[in-house]
Amino acid sequence: MKATLFLFFVFLMSSCSLLKTFQSPPLQVIHYNIKELDSTKIQESSKQLQNVKSLLEKEAFNIFSVNEIQFDKPQIPSPKYMTFGLNLHELMNKLNDKENWNISFSEANTGKKARKWKGRYFTPNMARARKYADHLNYGLFPGQYSTGLATSYEIVGKVVVNDLKWREFIPQRNLAKYLDAKGRKIPSTIELFDKSFTDTIVNIKGRKVHLITLHTVPAFHFGNQKTPNYQRNADQLRFLEWYLTGKTDIKVKLPDRYAHLIPLDEESIFIAMGDWNTEVDHPKNPGSKVLRRLDETGRLFPSLADVKKDRENFITNESEGHNPKRMKLVLDYLYYSKNLEPSELTVLRPKEERLFLGCGKNTLPPKIEPDRVHVTYFDKGKNCHMTVSKKFHTAKNASDHFPIKAKFNFL
């Protein structure tokens, strides 16, 4: 009898252990920079959006971070649009209408200073668009490159930082040395964030979890050798580092109106994510040094070790097209607290599986396999042909970035 009870107890404990093993992790995250996701693309279910849905349709997630989504406002970019702040709701309904999504969404600083022409704002690829753009925070119309977060968990708080001036964060920063793309001096009132910084607090099984979303300014000059972008990118990442760890390599004293804004304590549970627009292994960018400091904790993904060991598997951004020599960068990251244990950290970049067919005429195969797509690129004055996997082709048509997928358990 005692032996039977003992065996039953062992079986019960084993069953509980197996059940725990197969339970879904409570935090299932997707971060995705979806290129220029504006009201038109969302409302009209564009081909790009269909590709996004196809890429994500088999991915389970309960936290979704999105960059480059337009914060919709009436008559922006043109009089045909009349909604306010509903684009992220619409997006999530199109991606997964089975979940009851709670939304954290606020307007970015991008495009605040953009100008209209004949009663409407310009949109990408329109002639003369750059002439009317916002040259401080970029963007062609207000709210263009906003950041949003959707979650199936209850949102219990939110902190948004968008009006903090750059010099309020770092008074010693000499802005006089920089010029905008028009060759004009940078005003002392320029904001630290060209978009915004958001901490969305959710309740997960009685625990408060901070979900920090940040899309930084690119650490690139775009032809302006006196751009503030490199330093602004670094200082935005310094703010992130200070908020998450309580310290950075400068002294931080915020103005009185931000007295409520204090760094997270050591026991806080958090996930920070976004397109941080500099590579962790870049030898010169000052923002990359901040990323490497975060990486020293062993909780940055992709890590410096990841990128050095197998760079191709951690590419999160590519230039358009299929030229094998195209630019490939690691720009999107996720950083998490010490009380979380990742069970999966992946860049959802399908295998390209290039099959080169040659350049010039008469290089097309008589038949293309159904799981492959014919693509072309221009090289040395000739059109070159190859086929790639259908999944990779879908990802390329969805965005110029690839999503990061992560799953976490509480420790």
C-alpha positions, 0 to 999 in steps of 0.5 A, a space after each residue: 500500500 505504501 509503495 503504491 502511494 509512493 509511486 502515485 506521488 512520484 507520478 503526480 509530481 512528474 505530471 505537474 513538472 511536465 505540465 509546467 514544461 508545456 505551459 506557454 511562457 507568460 510573456 510572448 513578445 514580438 517587436 517589429 518596425 513596419 516600414 512607414 505604416 500609415 493610415 492608408 496602408 492600415 485602412 485599405 489592407 495594403 499588400 504590405 500589410 497582407 505580407 506582415 500578416 502572412 509573416 506573423 500568422 503562425 506566431 503566438 504573442 501577447 505583447 506586440 511592439 510596433 515602430 513606424 506606425 502613424 498616430 492618426 489624427 483628423 485630416 492628416 495627411 489629407 482631409 480624407 482621414 478623420 480618426 484619432 488614435 485608432 490605427 493601432 486598434 485597426 492594425 491589431 484587429 487585422 493581425 489577430 482579431 481573436 485577442 482582446 487587445 489593450 493599447 498603449 499609443 501616443 503621438 511621436 514628435 516626428 513631423 510636428 514641424 512639417 508644412 502643408 502644400 495646398 491643404 495637405 501634407 506630403 507623403 513618401 515618394 511624392 515630389 518635393 516632399 523633403 522640402 516640406 519635411 520636419 528637419 528637426 524631428 523628421 517626418 512629412 506629417 505629424 505623428 508619422 513615425 509613432 511607436 505603439 504597444 498592444 497587449 492582451 494583459 491589463 494596462 495599469 499605468 503609463 509614462 510617456 516622455 516626449 517634451 523633455 528638451 535635449 539640454 534639460 537632460 544634458 545641459 552641457 551638450 553644445 548644440 551650436 556645433 550641429 546643423 539640420 539638413 537645411 544648414 540651419 542651426 539647431 534650436 536650444 529647444 529641440 526635444 531629446 526624443 524625435 519620437 517618444 519614450 514610453 513605459 507601459 506598465 501591465 499586470 501579469 498574474 499579480 506582477 507589475 511588468 514595465 514594457 519600455 518602447 523606444 525608437 531612436 533617431 538613426 545614427 546616420 548622417 544622410 549627407 549632412 556632415 554636421 548632423 546631430 543624429 549620432 549624439 542625439 541617438 547616444 543621448 536617447 540611449 543614455 536616457 534608456 540606460 539611466 531609466 532601466 539601471 539608475 545610472 549612465 556615464 553622465 549625471 542626470 538631474 531632470 527638471 521639476 516637471 519630471 520630478 515624478 520620473 525616476 529610474 526603475 529599482 533593482 527588483 523591477 521586472 521590465 522588457 525594453 525593445 525597439 529599433 535603436 538605430 545603431 549597431 552594437 559592434 559599431 566602432 565609432 557610434 557613441 550610441 553603440 558604446 551605450 549598447 555595449 554597456 547594457 550588453 555587459 549584463 548578458 541580457 541584451 539581444 542580439 548581443 555583441 557575441 551573437 553578432 560576432 559569431 553569426 551576424 547573418 542570423 541577427 540581421 534586423 534591417 536591410 536595404 530594399 531589393 535583392 542585390 547580394 551586396 545590399 546593406 544589412 544591419 543589426 538595429 533592433 534590440 530587446 533588453 530585459 531584467 534579471 528576474 526574467 528567463 528567456 526561453 526563446 530569443 529569435 530574429 524572424 528572418 526567414 532563410 533567403 536560400 538564394 539560387 543564382 541564375 545569371 545575368 542578362 537574357 535567357 537566364 530564367 528557368 523553365 519552371 520555378 518551384 511553388 515555394 520559391 519566387 523569381 527576383 531580379 537586381 541590377 549589377 554592372 549594367 545588367 539585370 541579374 536573376 535568381 530565386 529566393 524562398 517564398 517566406 523570405 520574399 514575403 518578409 522583404 515585402 512586409 518591411 525593411 526590418 525583420 521582427 524580434 520574437 522573445 518568450 520569457 518566464 518569471 524567475 
